[in-house]
Amino acid sequence: MSNIEFNNPEFLWLLIIVPLMAYFFYKSRHFRVNTFKMSSTSDFGSGIKATIYPLFDILKLITIALIIVGLARPQEISNSVRTKTSSGIDIVIAVDISSSMLAQDLKPNRLEALKSVATEFINDRQNDRIGLVIYAGESYTKTPVTSDKTIIIKSLNDIVFDGIIQDGTAIGMGLATSVNRLKESKAKSKVIILLTDGVNNSGFIDPSTAADLASNYGIKTYTIGLGSNGNALAPIALNPDGSFRFGMTKVEIDEQLLEEIASKTGGLYFRATNNKSLQDIYDEINKLEKTEVEEIRYSDAEEKYRFFIFIALGLIFVDFVFKKIIFKSIV
C-alpha cells in the first residue's frame, strides 16, 4: 500500500500502550505461570505454560496494535489531475502556396520550412481548435476548424504547389476565407495567422476590406512576411518537362499592407528571413495567445481500517480457540 494517510492520526498515540504492556507481561511472566497449581504433572504443565504464555502475550500485543491502527483510520489516497479549458482559442492558419513559396532562401524551401514550423505550433496548441486555409490566385479551406490535430497536421503536410489553383497572391481572398471559417465561432478568442511571401496581385477582395471584416468579427490577425532580404533563388519559368526553372529574383513583400492588416485587427506583423526567425515568430505567437486552462485536482480515499480490524478479530478468535478449547486443560 502506498500513499497511506491516517484520518484520525491522534489515535496513534495509543500505541505507547503496546511497549508498556509488553514490559508488564515480561515482568509478570513468572507470577502468572506459577499461580496455577495441578495435583499431578505439575512440572509438565508449568513447562507448557511457560512456553505458551509468551505466544499469547504476543498475540495480545499485535491485536491491540492492530485495533489502534484501525481506529486511526488508514486510507490509501489516490490523486489525479485533470485540465479543463476555460477559454479556448479557434485559430486559422492561412498559407500562401503561390509558386514563389518554392524559393530556396529558407531550407529546403519556404513552403517546407513553414510546414515544419507550423507542425510544431499545432502540436503545442493541445486545447485549441485549428483550421487551414490555402491561397494563391484564389483561396479555399483545406481543413475546417477542428480539435483533431492528426487531421490538421496531415492536411498541412499534404500541401504542395501543384498548379491546381491559379498562381498569384490573393492576400484579400486568403484573409476573407479565413474570416468566413471563424465568424460563427463561439470561442472567446479567434485568431488568424496569415503568411505570405509576396504582394497582393490577384483576387477580387481587397485585403483592407477583408481586414475590416476580421475586425468587425473580433478576429485578431497575425501576419508574417516570409522571405530573405534582397534576392532569392526562386521559380522563374517552366521547363519543357513541366518542372520549374530557378533563377535569382528580388524578394518583394508588401510589408505596409501586412502591418495595416495586423494593426486593424489587433494583431502583430512579423518578418521571417530564415528558418530560425520563422520558428521564433511562431514561438512568439504561441506565447501571446495563451489558452486559459484550469487544473482540477481529484483525491480519492479508500478506507483501509477494515483490513487491520479483521486481522485483529481473527487473532482474538485464535486466542479464544487455543485457550478455551485446544489448551483448556493446561492454561
C-alpha positions in Angstrom: 0.0 0.0 0.0 1.3 3.4 -1.0 0.2 6.9 -0.3 -1.3 5.9 3.1 -2.7 8.7 5.3 -4.5 8.5 8.6 -7.8 10.3 9.0 -7.6 10.2 12.8 -3.9 10.2 13.5 -4.3 11.2 17.1 -5.2 7.6 18.0 -1.7 6.5 17.1 -0.5 8.0 20.4 -2.2 5.0 22.0 0.5 2.8 20.5 2.6 3.7 23.5 0.4 1.2 25.4 1.9 -1.7 23.4 5.5 -1.4 24.8 4.1 -0.7 28.3 2.0 -3.9 28.2 5.0 -5.8 26.8 7.0 -4.7 29.8 4.2 -5.7 32.1 3.9 -9.2 30.6 7.6 -9.6 30.8 7.8 -8.7 34.5 4.8 -10.7 35.5 5.5 -13.9 33.5 6.7 -16.0 36.5 3.7 -14.9 38.7 1.1 -15.7 36.0 2.6 -19.2 35.3 3.2 -20.2 38.9 -0.2 -19.3 40.3 -1.8 -22.3 38.6 -1.3 -25.5 40.6 -2.1 -29.0 39.5 -2.3 -32.2 41.5 -0.2 -34.1 39.0 2.2 -33.5 36.1 2.6 -30.0 37.6 6.1 -29.7 36.2 4.9 -30.6 32.7 2.0 -28.1 32.9 4.3 -25.3 34.1 6.7 -26.0 31.3 4.0 -25.9 28.7 2.6 -22.7 30.2 6.0 -21.1 30.3 6.3 -21.7 26.6 2.7 -20.9 25.5 2.0 -17.8 27.6 4.6 -15.6 25.8 2.9 -16.5 22.5 -0.5 -15.5 23.8 1.1 -12.3 25.0 2.5 -11.5 21.6 -0.9 -12.2 20.1 -2.5 -9.7 22.5 0.1 -7.0 21.7 -0.4 -7.5 18.0 -4.1 -7.4 18.4 -4.1 -4.2 20.4 -1.7 -2.5 17.9 -3.9 -3.5 15.0 -7.0 -2.1 16.7 -5.3 1.2 17.5 -4.1 1.5 13.8 -7.7 0.7 12.7 -9.1 3.4 15.0 -6.6 5.9 13.3 -8.4 5.1 10.0 -5.7 4.5 7.5 -6.7 5.5 4.0 -5.0 5.0 0.6 -5.1 8.3 -1.2 -5.0 8.4 -5.0 -4.6 11.8 -6.6 -5.3 12.7 -10.2 -5.1 15.9 -12.1 -7.4 16.9 -14.9 -7.3 20.0 -17.0 -10.3 22.0 -18.0 -10.1 24.5 -20.8 -12.0 27.6 -19.6 -11.3 29.8 -22.5 -10.4 28.1 -25.8 -9.0 29.7 -28.9 -10.0 29.0 -32.5 -7.1 29.5 -34.9 -7.0 29.5 -38.7 -3.6 29.3 -40.4 -3.7 30.9 -43.9 -0.9 29.6 -46.1 0.3 31.2 -49.3 1.0 28.4 -51.8 2.0 30.5 -54.8 4.9 29.2 -56.9 7.3 31.8 -55.2 6.9 29.7 -51.9 9.3 27.2 -53.6 12.1 29.8 -53.3 15.1 28.4 -51.6 16.2 31.2 -49.3 14.7 29.1 -46.5 15.7 25.4 -46.4 14.8 23.3 -48.2 12.3 26.0 -49.4 9.8 28.4 -47.9 6.8 26.1 -48.1 8.6 23.1 -46.5 10.1 25.3 -43.8 6.7 26.7 -43.0 5.2 23.2 -42.8 7.8 22.0 -40.3 7.4 25.0 -38.0 3.6 25.1 -38.2 3.5 21.4 -37.3 5.3 22.1 -34.0 3.0 25.0 -33.4 -0.1 22.9 -33.9 1.2 20.2 -31.6 1.7 22.8 -28.9 -1.9 24.0 -29.1 -3.4 21.0 -27.5 -6.5 22.8 -26.1 -7.4 24.8 -29.2 -9.2 24.2 -32.5 -7.3 24.9 -35.7 -8.2 25.1 -39.3 -6.2 25.5 -42.6 -6.8 27.9 -45.5 -4.6 27.9 -48.5 -4.5 30.6 -51.2 -2.6 31.6 -54.3 -4.5 33.4 -57.1 -7.7 32.2 -55.3 -8.4 30.5 -51.9 -10.2 27.7 -50.3 -10.5 25.9 -47.0 -8.1 22.9 -46.7 -9.4 21.9 -43.2 -12.3 23.3 -41.3 -11.6 24.4 -37.7 -11.3 21.2 -35.7 -9.7 19.8 -32.5 -8.3 16.7 -34.3 -4.6 17.6 -34.5 -3.9 14.5 -36.6 -6.2 15.6 -39.4 -4.7 19.2 -39.3 -1.1 18.0 -39.5 -1.8 15.5 -42.3 -3.6 18.2 -44.3 -0.7 20.6 -43.7 1.9 18.0 -44.8 -0.2 17.3 -47.9 0.1 21.0 -49.1 2.2 21.2 -52.3 2.3 23.6 -55.2 0.6 21.6 -57.9 -0.8 24.3 -60.1 -4.4 23.2 -59.5 -5.4 26.7 -58.3 -4.4 29.8 -60.2 -1.0 31.1 -59.4 -0.7 34.5 -57.8 -1.0 36.0 -54.4 -4.6 36.9 -53.4 -4.0 38.1 -49.8 -7.5 39.5 -49.6 -9.1 36.2 -50.7 -7.0 34.2 -48.2 -7.9 36.5 -45.3 -11.6 36.6 -46.3 -11.9 32.8 -46.5 -10.2 32.6 -43.0 -12.7 35.1 -41.6 -15.5 33.1 -43.1 -14.3 30.0 -41.2 -14.2 31.9 -37.9 -17.1 34.3 -38.0 -19.6 31.8 -36.5 -17.1 30.6 -33.9 -18.3 30.6 -30.2 -14.7 30.7 -28.9 -13.8 33.5 -26.6 -10.7 34.2 -28.8 -10.4 33.9 -32.6 -7.1 34.2 -34.4 -5.8 34.1 -37.9 -2.2 33.6 -38.8 -1.7 34.7 -42.3 1.6 34.1 -44.1 2.7 35.4 -47.5 5.9 35.9 -49.4 4.7 38.5 -51.9 2.4 41.3 -52.7 -1.4 41.2 -53.3 -1.8 40.8 -57.1 -4.8 38.6 -57.5 -8.4 38.0 -56.3 -11.5 40.2 -56.2 -11.5 41.0 -52.5 -9.3 43.9 -51.3 -7.1 43.0 -48.3 -8.1 46.1 -46.4 -11.8 45.2 -46.8 -11.0 41.6 -45.5 -9.2 43.2 -42.6 -12.2 45.3 -41.8 -14.3 42.1 -41.8 -11.9 40.4 -39.4 -12.0 43.4 -37.1 -15.8 43.5 -37.1 -16.0 39.9 -36.1 -13.4 40.3 -33.4 -10.8 38.2 -35.1 -7.2 39.1 -34.4 -4.8 38.6 -37.3 -1.1 38.0 -37.1 0.7 38.5 -40.4 4.0 37.0 -41.4 6.1 38.2 -44.4 8.3 35.3 -45.5 11.5 35.8 -47.4 15.1 36.9 -47.1 16.2 40.5 -47.7 17.4 41.1 -51.2 17.3 38.3 -53.8 16.4 34.6 -53.6 16.6 31.6 -55.8 13.0 31.1 -56.9 11.0 29.7 -59.9 11.1 32.0 -62.9 9.9 29.7 -65.7 8.7 26.2 -66.6 11.0 23.7 -68.3 9.6 21.6 -71.2 9.1 18.7 -68.9 6.9 20.8 -66.6 9.5 21.3 -63.9 10.5 24.8 -62.6 13.5 26.7 -63.8 15.1 28.6 -60.9 16.8 31.9 -61.0 17.7 34.8 -58.7 14.7 37.1 -58.2 14.1 40.1 -56.0 12.2 39.4 -52.8 9.1 41.7 -52.7 6.8 41.7 -49.7 4.1 44.3 -49.2 5.0 44.9 -45.5 3.0 48.0 -45.3 -0.2 46.1 -46.2 0.6 43.3 -43.7 1.2 45.8 -41.0 -2.1 47.5 -41.8 -4.0 44.2 -41.6 -2.4 43.3 -38.3 -3.0 46.8 -36.8 -6.7 46.9 -37.8 -7.4 43.6 -36.2 -5.3 44.0 -33.0 -2.6 41.6 -34.1 1.1 42.0 -35.0 3.2 41.8 -38.1 6.4 39.7 -38.2 9.1 39.3 -40.8 10.8 35.9 -41.3 14.0 36.0 -43.3 15.3 32.5 -42.4 14.3 29.2 -40.7 15.2 30.3 -37.2 13.4 33.6 -37.4 10.3 31.8 -38.7 10.5 29.4 -35.7 10.9 32.3 -33.3 7.8 34.0 -34.8 5.6 31.0 -34.2 7.0 30.6 -30.7 6.2 34.3 -30.0 2.6 33.9 -31.3 2.3 30.7 -29.2 3.3 32.7 -26.1 1.0 35.7 -27.0 -2.1 33.5 -27.5 -2.3 31.6 -24.2 -5.3 29.4 -23.7 -6.7 29.6 -20.1 -6.5 26.1 -18.7 -7.9 25.3 -15.2 -6.1 22.5 -13.4 -8.5 20.4 -11.3 -7.1 18.0 -8.7 -9.1 15.0 -7.6 -8.4 12.9 -4.5 -10.0 9.6 -3.8 -9.6 8.0 -0.3 -10.0 4.2 0.0 -10.6 3.1 3.6 -8.1 0.5 4.8 -9.0 0.2 8.5 -11.2 -2.9 7.9 -8.0 -4.8 7.0 -6.5 -4.1 10.4 -9.7 -4.7 12.3 -10.4 -8.0 10.6 -7.0 -9.3 11.4 -7.3 -8.2 15.0 -10.7 -10.0 15.2 -9.0 -13.1 13.7 -6.3 -13.0 16.3 -8.9 -12.7 19.1 -10.7 -15.7 17.7 -7.4 -17.7 17.5 -6.6 -16.7 21.1 -10.1 -17.9 22.2 -9.9 -21.2 20.4 -6.4 -22.0 21.7 -7.2 -21.0 25.3 -10.7 -22.4 25.7 -10.5 -25.5 23.5 -7.1 -26.7 22.5 -5.1 -25.8 25.6 -8.0 -25.6 28.0 -6.6 -28.3 30.4 -3.3 -26.5 30.5 -3.9 -22.8 30.5 
